[in-house]
Amino acid sequence: MLDVEREPGCKPAVSVPAGSGSASARRPLYGPIPWRWWLPASRLPRRAPHVGMVCWLLAGWERPAVFELALDGWPDLGLSRFSASPGLDLLERAGLVSTVRSPGRSPIVTILDVEA
């Protein structure tokens, strides 16, 4: 089941109840992901589409298009640090995101606009 919260002047926030169903345990899903961005991302191999979805989830939660991506924080989507890192590389090579990497730190990711 999904929960939908609507606030005047804002897009609806859809959340998936987790475990106990408490408000603090819900993670809202914001959208939409632009089709001209999602289409090339969905055609990439391995876990790149999953990493792309995580990028848009984080951008929705944090609101900017620039955020820190913890590569090992997504086991519920089948992502480990070892599968998320190559997926992020593929998104970057496709021109969908840019990253700034520092040793021992999570990458800083920027979602890029894609030309029509």
Secondary structure, DSSP 8 states (H G I E B T S, - for coil): --EEE--TTS--EEEE--TT--GGG-EEE-----HHHHHHHHTSSTTHHHHHHHHHHHHHHH-SSEEE--TTS-GGGT--HHHHHHHHHHHHHTTSEEEE--TTS--EEEE-----
